[in-house]
Amino acid sequence: MSYEVLAAGTPVFSSDGEQIGKVTHVLAAEDEDIFEGIVIGEHAFGEGHRFVDAEQVERIYERGVELNLEAAACTSLPKPTKNPAVMHADPAATQAELHQGRLHRAWNLISGNY
């Protein structure tokens, strides 16, 4: 299924079947049909939100999201940061820089700092 069907509160499961949280926000550039990831809350490993990159999402179902990470690996999911989002794509950017940009957008979305 498409990321467009995801709603807040949709359960998120690890690859080994454990529910690790619920979708809080879907991060996407809808005008370009680009799915960037999800922010989860109400998770099993502490307070605050956690960011899941699109590459870590294995499948999206109408009533759930399955990650390609085992439950133990999900404990290392990053928290969104407060830094501003990247406003342009640089072909020379590293994968880490692209991931950081997604984290910035996640934080801006959940904090209301568009």
C-alpha beads as a LAMMPS data file, in Angstrom:
LAMMPS data file: protein, C-alpha beads

114 atoms
113 bonds

1 atom types
1 bond types

-500.0 500.0 xlo xhi
-500.0 500.0 ylo yhi
-500.0 500.0 zlo zhi

Masses

1 110.0

Atoms # bond

1 1 1 0.000 0.000 0.000
2 1 1 1.027 3.613 -0.361
3 1 1 2.271 5.893 2.392
4 1 1 -0.747 8.055 1.585
5 1 1 -3.047 5.650 3.488
6 1 1 -1.110 5.999 6.748
7 1 1 -2.910 7.797 9.524
8 1 1 -1.823 8.893 12.968
9 1 1 -2.185 6.004 15.380
10 1 1 -1.366 3.266 12.854
11 1 1 0.641 0.540 14.662
12 1 1 4.318 0.095 13.713
13 1 1 5.869 -3.388 13.948
14 1 1 9.456 -4.620 13.916
15 1 1 10.498 -7.313 11.432
16 1 1 10.168 -9.894 14.203
17 1 1 6.522 -8.951 14.816
18 1 1 6.749 -6.795 17.934
19 1 1 4.657 -3.625 18.018
20 1 1 7.177 -0.874 18.715
21 1 1 4.958 2.200 18.461
22 1 1 2.365 4.118 16.481
23 1 1 2.637 6.507 13.544
24 1 1 2.570 10.125 14.669
25 1 1 3.474 11.833 11.366
26 1 1 4.132 10.788 7.792
27 1 1 6.991 12.683 6.158
28 1 1 6.601 13.101 2.424
29 1 1 7.062 15.598 -0.364
30 1 1 3.553 14.990 -1.668
31 1 1 3.876 17.305 -4.661
32 1 1 6.802 15.133 -5.833
33 1 1 5.322 11.836 -4.510
34 1 1 8.407 11.156 -2.389
35 1 1 8.019 9.235 0.875
36 1 1 10.750 10.215 3.346
37 1 1 9.781 8.278 6.450
38 1 1 7.608 8.332 9.532
39 1 1 7.779 9.701 13.039
40 1 1 6.584 7.309 15.707
41 1 1 5.383 7.960 19.212
42 1 1 3.884 5.876 22.011
43 1 1 6.786 3.507 21.479
44 1 1 8.085 0.737 23.679
45 1 1 11.574 2.158 24.307
46 1 1 11.193 5.483 26.060
47 1 1 9.611 8.895 25.784
48 1 1 9.563 11.301 22.870
49 1 1 9.338 10.703 19.166
50 1 1 11.574 8.545 16.970
51 1 1 12.319 8.882 13.270
52 1 1 12.072 5.956 10.849
53 1 1 13.687 6.556 7.460
54 1 1 11.766 5.389 4.381
55 1 1 14.516 2.832 3.703
56 1 1 13.700 1.168 7.033
57 1 1 10.028 0.695 6.130
58 1 1 9.564 -2.774 4.644
59 1 1 5.816 -2.701 3.985
60 1 1 2.855 -0.427 4.541
61 1 1 -0.530 -1.969 5.174
62 1 1 -3.860 -0.301 5.751
63 1 1 -3.729 -1.164 9.457
64 1 1 -0.004 -1.363 10.137
65 1 1 3.577 -0.617 9.142
66 1 1 6.282 -3.286 9.089
67 1 1 9.909 -2.227 9.443
68 1 1 12.943 -4.114 8.185
69 1 1 14.529 -3.789 11.642
70 1 1 14.284 -6.266 14.487
71 1 1 12.853 -4.956 17.762
72 1 1 16.311 -4.743 19.366
73 1 1 17.568 -2.521 16.516
74 1 1 14.535 -0.238 16.843
75 1 1 15.805 0.950 20.220
76 1 1 18.488 2.867 18.298
77 1 1 16.082 4.812 16.101
78 1 1 17.039 8.502 16.272
79 1 1 15.012 11.283 17.772
80 1 1 14.107 14.140 15.400
81 1 1 16.406 17.151 15.826
82 1 1 15.693 20.886 16.100
83 1 1 17.956 22.001 13.240
84 1 1 16.354 23.495 10.117
85 1 1 15.529 21.300 7.145
86 1 1 17.627 21.078 4.015
87 1 1 15.903 23.173 1.361
88 1 1 17.595 21.728 -1.733
89 1 1 19.018 18.434 -2.900
90 1 1 22.746 18.257 -3.533
91 1 1 23.863 15.352 -5.734
92 1 1 27.165 15.297 -3.854
93 1 1 25.470 14.942 -0.456
94 1 1 26.318 11.843 1.504
95 1 1 23.707 9.384 2.715
96 1 1 24.257 10.666 6.281
97 1 1 23.563 14.245 5.178
98 1 1 20.357 13.169 3.447
99 1 1 19.275 11.274 6.573
100 1 1 20.022 14.315 8.731
101 1 1 17.849 16.470 6.462
102 1 1 14.966 14.061 6.958
103 1 1 15.423 14.235 10.722
104 1 1 15.297 18.031 10.565
105 1 1 12.056 17.959 8.583
106 1 1 10.606 15.472 11.074
107 1 1 11.388 17.763 13.983
108 1 1 9.969 20.795 12.193
109 1 1 6.748 18.899 11.488
110 1 1 6.164 17.686 15.032
111 1 1 7.236 20.957 16.642
112 1 1 5.202 23.177 14.320
113 1 1 8.293 24.982 12.988
114 1 1 7.575 24.753 9.300

Bonds

1 1 1 2
2 1 2 3
3 1 3 4
4 1 4 5
5 1 5 6
6 1 6 7
7 1 7 8
8 1 8 9
9 1 9 10
10 1 10 11
11 1 11 12
12 1 12 13
13 1 13 14
14 1 14 15
15 1 15 16
16 1 16 17
17 1 17 18
18 1 18 19
19 1 19 20
20 1 20 21
21 1 21 22
22 1 22 23
23 1 23 24
24 1 24 25
25 1 25 26
26 1 26 27
27 1 27 28
28 1 28 29
29 1 29 30
30 1 30 31
31 1 31 32
32 1 32 33
33 1 33 34
34 1 34 35
35 1 35 36
36 1 36 37
37 1 37 38
38 1 38 39
39 1 39 40
40 1 40 41
41 1 41 42
42 1 42 43
43 1 43 44
44 1 44 45
45 1 45 46
46 1 46 47
47 1 47 48
48 1 48 49
49 1 49 50
50 1 50 51
51 1 51 52
52 1 52 53
53 1 53 54
54 1 54 55
55 1 55 56
56 1 56 57
57 1 57 58
58 1 58 59
59 1 59 60
60 1 60 61
61 1 61 62
62 1 62 63
63 1 63 64
64 1 64 65
65 1 65 66
66 1 66 67
67 1 67 68
68 1 68 69
69 1 69 70
70 1 70 71
71 1 71 72
72 1 72 73
73 1 73 74
74 1 74 75
75 1 75 76
76 1 76 77
77 1 77 78
78 1 78 79
79 1 79 80
80 1 80 81
81 1 81 82
82 1 82 83
83 1 83 84
84 1 84 85
85 1 85 86
86 1 86 87
87 1 87 88
88 1 88 89
89 1 89 90
90 1 90 91
91 1 91 92
92 1 92 93
93 1 93 94
94 1 94 95
95 1 95 96
96 1 96 97
97 1 97 98
98 1 98 99
99 1 99 100
100 1 100 101
101 1 101 102
102 1 102 103
103 1 103 104
104 1 104 105
105 1 105 106
106 1 106 107
107 1 107 108
108 1 108 109
109 1 109 110
110 1 110 111
111 1 111 112
112 1 112 113
113 1 113 114
